[in-house]
Amino acid sequence: MLSKQSVDILIDLVEIKLSAILIQDKDDVREVNKLKHCKNELLDFKKTFSSRNRIGMERAI
């Protein structure tokens, strides 16, 4: 299982790569689309992680 910190780092890395890409051909467009999809998956995972973490804390109380 990835930690919240690891997911945040991965999101940052994807954002850095997205900002650095110069689109010159169709392959670059595909790469950007893959990275955007990856970022969305990581953000969804982060939301799920946060929800599960909150549920666990509520049960502990």
Beta strands, then each sheet from edge to edge (+ up, - down):
end
